[in-house]
Amino acid sequence: MEEVTFRPATAADLEDIVALINKCFGQEDTVEYARAAWEKTEGDPNQIYVNGYLGNVLVAHLKITLIPTIYDDMGTYAILNHVCVHPDYRRHHLGTKLLDATFQICRDHGVKKVELWSNNIREAAHAMYKHYGFKVADAKFFEYEI
């Protein structure tokens, strides 16, 4: 398999990102929604979308949200979400390579800690995260729908 290359996503990538997210997560997101959301945060240095390519094919993607704080012990932390590798390209360590590229970006931004959101049913992904070194946090995840 050829080498995967990683780069920040651009607006021109939205169609491919939506197709990959829909395939990986069984979602039905639209490019129109993605474009409108992209335009609201375009230029925000704390919103980073990372794409991984084999040739011209988008095979991996995730979003990094950087959260700078005023708390010394917390510093800047990051939350990762929508971590995905195209199903046809799994089992080739692309998830690990995606996380390697992501952690370099986080180090470049002075991030002290990285948190990851993942759906409970993604057991294979959870095994990869644990193998990478993530630990299950001693916390509850709460949500409130508005």
VONU-591252 format. One line per 3 residues: number of its first residue (from 1); their letters; for each residue x, y, z of N, C-alpha, C, O. Coordinates in Angstrom, 1 decimal. Last residue first. Layout:
! VONU-591252
NUM) a) X,Y,Z,X,Y,Z,X,Y,Z,X,Y,Z ~ ... $
! end
This chain:
! VONU-591252
146) iey) -30.9,20.8,23.2,-31.7,22.1,23.2,-32.5,22.1,22.0,-33.2,23.1,21.8 ~ -30.0,18.2,25.3,-30.4,18.5,24.0,-31.3,19.8,24.1,-32.2,19.9,24.9 ~ -27.2,17.5,27.0,-28.5,18.2,27.2,-28.9,18.7,25.8,-28.2,19.6,25.3 $
143) eff) -25.1,15.0,28.3,-25.5,15.9,27.2,-26.9,16.4,27.6,-27.7,15.8,28.3 ~ -22.1,13.8,29.9,-23.5,14.3,30.0,-23.8,15.1,28.7,-23.0,15.7,28.1 ~ -20.1,11.2,30.6,-20.3,12.2,29.6,-21.8,12.5,29.6,-22.7,11.7,29.5 $
140) kad) -18.2,10.9,33.6,-19.4,10.6,32.9,-19.5,11.7,31.8,-19.2,12.8,31.9 ~ -14.9,9.6,34.2,-15.9,10.7,34.2,-17.1,10.2,33.5,-17.1,9.1,32.8 ~ -12.1,8.7,33.9,-12.9,8.5,35.1,-14.0,9.6,35.2,-13.9,10.4,36.1 $
137) avk) -11.5,7.7,30.5,-11.5,8.7,31.6,-12.5,8.3,32.7,-13.5,7.6,32.5 ~ -9.6,5.2,29.2,-11.0,5.6,29.5,-11.0,6.5,30.7,-10.5,6.2,31.8 ~ -6.7,6.3,27.5,-7.3,5.6,28.6,-8.7,6.1,28.8,-9.1,7.2,28.5 $
134) fgy) -4.7,5.8,24.6,-5.8,6.5,25.3,-6.3,5.6,26.5,-6.2,4.4,26.4 ~ -2.8,4.2,23.3,-2.4,4.8,24.6,-3.5,5.6,25.3,-3.3,6.1,26.4 ~ -3.3,2.6,21.2,-2.5,3.8,20.9,-2.1,4.5,22.2,-1.1,5.2,22.3 $
131) hky) -5.0,0.8,22.3,-3.6,0.3,21.9,-2.7,1.5,21.6,-1.5,1.5,21.9 ~ -7.2,2.4,22.6,-6.5,1.9,23.8,-5.1,1.4,23.5,-4.2,1.7,24.2 ~ -7.8,2.8,19.9,-7.5,4.0,20.8,-6.8,3.5,22.0,-5.8,4.1,22.4 $
128) mah) -8.4,0.2,19.1,-7.3,0.9,18.5,-6.9,2.1,19.4,-5.7,2.3,19.6 ~ -10.6,-0.3,20.6,-9.4,-1.2,20.8,-8.2,-0.5,20.3,-7.1,-0.5,20.9 ~ -12.4,1.5,19.6,-12.0,1.6,21.0,-10.7,0.8,21.2,-9.8,1.3,22.0 $
125) aae) -12.8,0.4,17.0,-12.1,1.7,17.1,-11.6,1.9,18.6,-10.5,2.4,18.8 ~ -14.2,-1.8,17.7,-12.9,-2.0,17.1,-12.1,-0.7,17.2,-10.9,-0.7,17.4 ~ -16.5,-0.7,18.9,-15.6,-1.5,19.7,-14.2,-1.6,19.0,-13.2,-1.6,19.7 $
122) rin) -18.6,1.4,18.7,-17.4,1.3,17.9,-16.3,0.6,18.6,-15.2,1.1,18.9 ~ -20.8,1.9,20.3,-20.8,0.7,19.5,-19.5,0.5,18.7,-19.4,-0.6,18.0 ~ -20.4,4.3,21.7,-20.2,3.1,22.4,-20.2,1.8,21.5,-19.5,0.9,21.9 $
119) nsw) -18.6,6.8,19.8,-19.8,6.1,20.1,-19.6,4.7,20.7,-18.6,4.1,20.4 ~ -16.2,9.0,21.2,-16.5,7.8,20.3,-17.8,7.2,20.8,-18.0,7.0,22.0 ~ -14.0,11.7,21.6,-15.4,11.2,21.7,-15.6,10.1,20.7,-15.1,10.1,19.6 $
116) lev) -11.1,12.3,23.5,-11.7,11.7,22.2,-13.1,11.3,22.5,-13.4,10.6,23.5 ~ -8.7,14.7,24.4,-9.8,13.8,24.7,-10.5,13.4,23.4,-10.3,14.1,22.4 ~ -5.4,15.4,25.3,-6.4,15.2,24.1,-7.5,14.3,24.7,-7.2,13.2,25.2 $
113) kkv) -3.4,18.0,26.7,-4.2,16.8,26.9,-5.2,16.7,25.7,-5.7,17.7,25.2 ~ -1.9,20.2,26.0,-1.5,19.4,27.1,-2.2,18.0,27.2,-1.6,17.0,27.6 ~ -0.9,21.8,23.0,-2.0,21.1,23.7,-1.3,20.2,24.8,-0.3,19.5,24.5 $
110) ghd) 0.5,23.5,21.4,0.7,23.6,22.8,-0.3,22.8,23.6,-0.5,23.1,24.8 ~ 0.4,23.1,18.7,-0.5,24.1,19.3,-0.4,24.2,20.8,-1.3,24.8,21.4 ~ 2.1,21.1,18.2,2.4,22.4,17.5,1.6,23.5,18.1,1.9,24.7,18.1 $
107) rci) 0.7,19.0,19.4,1.9,19.5,20.0,2.3,20.9,19.5,2.7,21.7,20.2 ~ -1.4,18.8,17.5,-1.7,19.2,18.9,-0.5,19.7,19.6,-0.5,20.7,20.2 ~ 0.0,17.9,15.3,-0.7,19.2,15.2,-1.0,19.7,16.6,-0.8,20.9,16.9 $
104) qft) 0.9,15.5,16.3,1.9,16.5,15.9,1.2,17.8,15.9,1.8,18.8,16.3 ~ -1.6,14.2,16.7,-0.8,14.5,17.9,0.3,15.5,17.5,0.7,16.3,18.4 ~ -2.2,13.8,14.0,-3.1,14.7,14.8,-2.3,15.1,16.1,-2.4,16.3,16.5 $
101) adl) -0.4,12.0,13.1,-0.4,13.3,12.5,-1.2,14.3,13.3,-0.8,15.5,13.5 ~ -1.1,9.8,14.8,0.2,10.4,14.8,0.3,11.8,14.3,0.8,12.7,14.9 ~ -3.8,9.4,13.9,-3.5,9.9,15.3,-2.1,10.5,15.4,-1.9,11.5,16.1 $
98) lkt) -3.2,8.4,11.3,-4.0,9.6,11.5,-3.8,10.2,12.9,-3.7,11.4,13.0 ~ -1.7,6.1,12.0,-1.0,7.2,11.3,-1.8,8.5,11.4,-1.2,9.6,11.5 ~ -3.8,4.7,13.2,-2.7,5.0,14.0,-1.9,6.2,13.3,-1.5,7.1,14.0 $
95) glh) -5.5,4.4,11.0,-6.0,5.1,12.2,-4.8,5.5,13.0,-4.8,6.6,13.6 ~ -3.9,2.9,9.3,-4.2,4.2,8.9,-4.7,5.0,10.1,-4.5,6.2,10.2 ~ -3.3,0.2,9.5,-2.7,1.1,10.5,-2.9,2.6,10.1,-2.2,3.5,10.5 $
92) hrr) -4.8,-1.4,8.1,-3.6,-1.1,7.5,-2.9,0.0,8.3,-2.0,0.7,7.8 ~ -7.4,-1.8,8.9,-6.5,-2.9,9.2,-5.1,-2.7,8.5,-4.4,-3.6,8.3 ~ -9.3,-0.2,6.2,-9.0,-0.5,7.6,-8.0,-1.7,7.7,-7.9,-2.4,6.7 $
89) ydp) -10.2,0.4,3.8,-8.8,0.7,4.0,-8.4,0.4,5.5,-7.3,0.8,5.9 ~ -12.9,0.2,3.6,-12.1,-0.6,2.6,-10.6,-0.5,2.9,-9.8,-1.3,2.3 ~ -13.9,2.1,5.4,-14.0,0.7,5.7,-13.1,-0.2,4.8,-12.6,-1.2,5.3 $
86) hvc) -11.9,4.9,6.1,-12.7,4.3,5.1,-12.7,2.7,5.4,-11.7,2.2,5.5 ~ -11.8,6.0,9.4,-11.0,5.4,8.3,-12.0,4.7,7.4,-12.8,3.9,7.9 ~ -12.3,8.7,11.6,-12.8,7.6,10.8,-11.8,7.2,9.7,-11.0,8.1,9.3 $
83) vhn) -13.5,10.6,14.2,-12.3,9.9,13.8,-12.8,8.7,12.9,-13.5,7.9,13.4 ~ -15.3,12.5,15.2,-15.5,12.0,13.8,-14.2,11.4,13.3,-13.8,11.6,12.2 ~ -13.1,14.4,17.3,-14.4,13.7,17.0,-14.4,13.3,15.5,-13.6,13.9,14.7 $
80) lia) -11.1,15.4,20.0,-11.2,14.8,18.7,-12.6,14.2,18.5,-13.1,13.6,19.4 ~ -10.2,18.2,21.8,-11.2,17.2,21.7,-11.2,16.7,20.2,-11.3,17.5,19.3 ~ -7.5,19.5,23.7,-8.2,19.2,22.4,-9.2,18.1,22.5,-9.0,17.2,23.3 $
77) ytg) -6.4,22.2,25.7,-6.6,20.8,25.5,-7.4,20.7,24.2,-7.9,21.7,23.6 ~ -4.1,24.4,27.3,-4.9,24.1,26.1,-5.1,22.6,25.9,-4.2,21.9,26.0 ~ -4.3,24.2,30.8,-3.7,24.7,29.6,-4.6,24.7,28.4,-5.8,24.9,28.5 $
74) mdd) -4.6,22.9,33.3,-5.3,22.4,32.1,-4.7,22.9,30.8,-4.7,22.2,29.8 ~ -3.1,24.3,35.0,-3.0,22.9,35.0,-3.7,22.2,33.8,-3.3,21.1,33.4 ~ -3.9,27.0,34.4,-2.5,26.5,34.2,-2.4,25.0,34.1,-1.7,24.5,33.2 $
71) yit) -6.6,28.2,32.8,-6.2,27.4,33.9,-4.9,26.7,33.6,-4.7,25.9,32.7 ~ -7.9,29.4,30.7,-7.1,30.3,31.6,-6.5,29.5,32.8,-5.9,30.1,33.7 ~ -7.6,27.5,27.6,-8.2,27.8,28.9,-7.3,28.8,29.7,-6.1,29.0,29.3 $
68) pil) -8.4,26.5,24.3,-7.5,27.2,25.2,-8.2,27.6,26.5,-9.4,28.0,26.5 ~ -9.1,23.9,22.6,-9.8,24.6,23.7,-8.8,25.3,24.6,-8.3,24.6,25.6 ~ -9.6,22.7,19.4,-8.6,23.2,20.4,-9.4,24.1,21.4,-10.2,24.9,21.0 $
65) tik) -10.8,20.0,17.9,-11.3,21.3,18.5,-10.3,21.6,19.6,-10.2,20.9,20.6 ~ -10.4,18.2,15.0,-9.7,18.6,16.2,-10.4,19.9,16.7,-10.4,20.9,15.9 ~ -11.8,15.6,13.2,-11.9,17.0,13.6,-11.2,17.2,14.9,-11.4,16.4,15.9 $
62) lha) -10.7,13.4,10.6,-11.1,13.7,11.9,-11.2,15.2,12.1,-10.6,15.9,11.3 ~ -10.2,10.7,8.2,-10.6,12.1,8.5,-10.9,12.2,10.1,-11.2,11.2,10.7 ~ -9.2,8.8,5.4,-9.2,9.0,6.8,-9.5,10.5,7.1,-9.2,11.4,6.3 $
59) vlv) -9.2,8.7,2.6,-9.4,7.4,3.3,-9.5,7.6,4.9,-9.8,6.7,5.6 ~ -9.7,10.1,-0.4,-9.8,10.4,1.0,-10.1,9.1,1.7,-11.2,8.5,1.5 ~ -7.5,9.7,-3.1,-8.7,9.1,-2.4,-8.6,9.5,-0.9,-7.6,9.2,-0.2 $
56) ngl) -5.3,10.2,-4.5,-6.3,11.3,-4.5,-7.6,10.8,-3.8,-8.6,11.5,-3.8 ~ -3.1,8.5,-2.6,-3.2,9.1,-3.9,-4.2,10.3,-3.7,-4.0,11.2,-2.9 ~ -4.8,8.5,0.2,-3.9,7.5,-0.5,-4.1,7.9,-2.0,-5.2,7.7,-2.6 $
53) ygn) -5.0,11.0,2.8,-5.2,10.5,1.4,-4.2,9.4,1.0,-3.1,9.4,1.3 ~ -6.7,12.4,5.4,-5.7,11.5,5.0,-6.0,10.9,3.6,-7.1,10.5,3.4 ~ -7.5,15.5,7.0,-7.8,14.5,6.0,-6.5,13.7,5.7,-5.4,14.2,5.6 $
50) vyi) -8.7,17.3,9.7,-7.6,16.7,9.1,-8.0,15.6,8.2,-8.9,14.7,8.5 ~ -9.8,20.4,10.7,-10.2,19.2,10.1,-9.0,18.6,9.4,-8.3,19.3,8.7 ~ -9.9,22.5,13.5,-9.0,21.9,12.5,-9.6,20.5,12.0,-9.8,19.6,12.8 $
47) qnp) -10.5,25.2,15.1,-11.3,24.2,14.5,-10.4,23.7,13.3,-10.2,24.3,12.3 ~ -9.0,27.3,16.0,-9.3,26.3,17.0,-10.1,25.2,16.4,-10.4,24.2,17.1 ~ -8.9,29.3,14.1,-7.7,28.5,14.3,-7.9,27.3,15.3,-7.0,26.5,15.4 $
44) dge) -11.3,29.9,11.8,-11.2,29.8,13.3,-10.0,28.8,13.5,-10.1,27.7,13.2 ~ -11.7,29.8,9.1,-10.7,30.8,9.6,-10.5,30.7,11.1,-9.7,31.4,11.7 ~ -15.0,28.9,9.3,-13.8,29.0,8.4,-12.9,30.1,9.0,-13.4,31.2,9.3 $
41) tke) -17.3,28.6,10.6,-16.1,28.5,11.4,-14.9,28.6,10.6,-13.8,28.5,11.1 ~ -19.4,29.0,8.8,-19.5,29.7,10.1,-18.2,29.7,10.9,-17.9,30.5,11.7 ~ -18.7,27.4,6.7,-18.6,28.8,6.5,-18.7,29.6,7.8,-18.1,30.7,7.9 $
38) waa) -19.3,24.9,7.7,-17.9,25.2,7.4,-17.7,26.7,7.3,-16.8,27.3,7.9 ~ -22.1,25.0,7.7,-21.4,24.9,9.0,-19.9,25.3,8.8,-19.3,26.0,9.7 ~ -22.5,25.1,5.0,-23.0,26.2,5.8,-22.3,26.2,7.2,-21.9,27.2,7.7 $
35) ray) -21.4,22.6,4.2,-20.8,23.9,3.7,-21.3,25.1,4.6,-20.5,25.9,4.8 ~ -23.0,20.8,5.6,-21.6,20.8,5.9,-21.0,22.2,5.4,-20.2,22.8,6.1 ~ -25.4,21.2,4.3,-25.3,21.5,5.7,-23.8,21.7,6.1,-23.5,22.6,6.8 $
32) evt) -24.7,20.4,1.7,-25.2,21.8,1.9,-25.1,22.1,3.4,-24.7,23.2,3.7 ~ -24.0,17.8,1.9,-22.9,18.7,1.6,-23.4,20.1,1.9,-22.6,21.0,2.3 ~ -25.6,16.1,4.7,-25.6,16.7,3.3,-24.4,17.6,3.1,-23.9,18.2,4.1 $
29) deq) -25.6,12.9,6.4,-25.3,14.4,6.3,-25.3,14.8,4.9,-25.1,14.0,3.9 ~ -26.5,10.5,7.3,-27.0,11.0,6.1,-26.8,12.5,6.0,-27.7,13.2,5.6 ~ -24.4,7.8,8.6,-25.1,9.1,8.7,-25.7,9.5,7.3,-25.3,8.8,6.3 $
26) gfc) -22.7,5.7,9.1,-24.1,5.4,8.7,-25.0,6.7,8.8,-26.2,6.6,9.1 ~ -20.1,6.2,9.5,-21.0,6.3,10.6,-22.4,6.0,10.3,-23.3,6.1,11.2 ~ -18.7,5.8,7.0,-18.2,5.3,8.3,-19.2,5.2,9.4,-19.1,4.3,10.2 $
23) kni) -20.4,7.1,5.1,-20.1,5.7,5.0,-19.6,5.1,6.3,-20.0,4.0,6.7 ~ -20.5,9.7,6.1,-21.7,9.0,5.9,-21.5,7.5,5.8,-22.2,6.7,6.4 ~ -17.8,10.4,6.0,-18.4,10.4,7.3,-19.7,9.5,7.2,-20.0,8.7,8.0 $
20) lav) -17.4,10.3,3.1,-16.7,9.4,4.0,-17.4,9.3,5.4,-17.5,8.2,5.9 ~ -19.1,12.3,2.2,-19.3,10.9,1.7,-18.6,9.9,2.7,-19.2,8.9,3.0 ~ -18.0,14.5,3.5,-19.4,14.1,3.8,-19.6,12.6,3.4,-20.2,11.9,4.1 $
17) ide) -15.5,14.6,2.3,-15.6,14.4,3.7,-17.0,13.9,4.1,-17.1,12.9,4.8 ~ -16.2,15.1,-0.4,-15.5,13.8,-0.1,-15.6,13.5,1.4,-15.8,12.4,1.8 ~ -17.3,17.7,-0.1,-18.1,16.6,-0.7,-17.5,15.2,-0.3,-18.2,14.3,0.1 $
14) lda) -15.2,19.2,1.1,-16.4,18.9,1.8,-17.2,17.7,1.2,-17.7,16.9,2.0 ~ -12.9,20.1,-0.1,-12.9,18.7,0.3,-14.2,18.3,0.9,-14.4,17.1,1.2 ~ -13.0,22.8,-0.4,-13.1,22.0,-1.6,-13.2,20.5,-1.3,-13.6,19.7,-2.2 $
11) ata) -12.4,23.8,2.1,-13.8,23.8,1.6,-14.0,22.9,0.4,-15.1,22.3,0.2 ~ -10.0,21.5,3.4,-10.4,22.8,2.8,-11.9,22.7,2.4,-12.4,21.6,2.4 ~ -8.1,19.9,6.0,-9.1,19.9,5.0,-9.4,21.4,4.6,-9.1,22.3,5.3 $
8) prf) -4.5,19.6,6.3,-5.8,20.2,6.8,-6.8,20.1,5.6,-6.5,20.3,4.5 ~ -3.2,16.3,5.5,-3.2,17.7,5.4,-4.5,18.3,6.0,-5.5,17.5,6.1 ~ -1.3,13.4,4.9,-2.2,14.1,5.7,-2.1,15.6,5.5,-1.0,16.1,5.3 $
5) tve) -0.9,10.4,3.0,-0.5,11.8,3.3,-1.6,12.5,4.0,-2.8,12.3,3.7 ~ 0.2,7.1,3.1,-0.9,8.0,3.3,-0.3,9.4,3.6,0.7,9.5,4.2 ~ 2.0,5.2,0.6,2.0,6.0,1.9,0.8,7.0,1.9,0.5,7.6,0.9 $
2) em) 0.5,2.2,-0.8,1.3,3.5,-0.9,1.2,4.2,0.5,0.3,3.9,1.3 ~ 0.9,-1.2,0.0,0.0,0.0,0.0,0.9,1.2,0.0,1.9,1.3,0.7 $
! end
